[in-house]
Amino acid sequence: DPGESSKSNKTTSAESDRESKNTADADSTRLTLLKTAYRLDAETEQELYEHAQRLRDQMGLVAPLTFYQAQNVSEPSAFLAWIPGELHVMFGGPLRETLCAAELSAVICHEFAHYELSTLEDGAYLQSERMLQALAHDTDGHPPQLRTLRSFRLWTELYCDRRAAQILGEVEDVISTLIKVETGLKDVPPRA
């Protein structure tokens, strides 16, 4: 049937266009990472990579891993740069110097949980966030859309903190990490 062939060609063309855009987006993200951060080499940072790979495997994630240290960032922070099928985690400021090993594990698990959440339900959570961002930042955006985006982002952070606590088997390291990063305190007493 000629109509079926035409539909198949359109589907193949749309899939090809989507794949080309995804590749261009991934290349752009990689380039931005290299312009704004120093890539931490797996050989010189062997302990970091081996530990993170164990955490990644424990979470059931299958993706190559790259760490970066941000340039010109003074506050301790971390974030995941989204590239489908790849884990790119950037540390900001003196984060690694501020946290103990268990707290750094909490940060790594938290960032891996962002990746995990973005892949769940065939990417439904990632698409939801993108849709909410578009609605909230539209010139006709209204306060309810901004509040909904804020609520979604808060829920996402809670999910990632909870997932980190679940993987590590305790919540104390997640809490002390949050306190140190948000307040700048160097030491957090137990049960603070």
Buried (B, 14 or more C-beta within 10 A) or exposed (E): EEEEEEEEEEEEEEEEEEEEEEEEEBEEBBEEBEEBBBBBEBEEBEEBBEBBBEBBEEBEBEBEBBBBBBEEBEEBBBBBBBBBEBBBBBBBBEBBEBBBEBBBBBBBBBBBBBBBBBBEEEEEBBEBBEEBBEBBEEEEBEEEBBEBBEEBEEEBBEBBBBBBBBBBEEBBBBBBBBBBBEEEEEEBEEEE
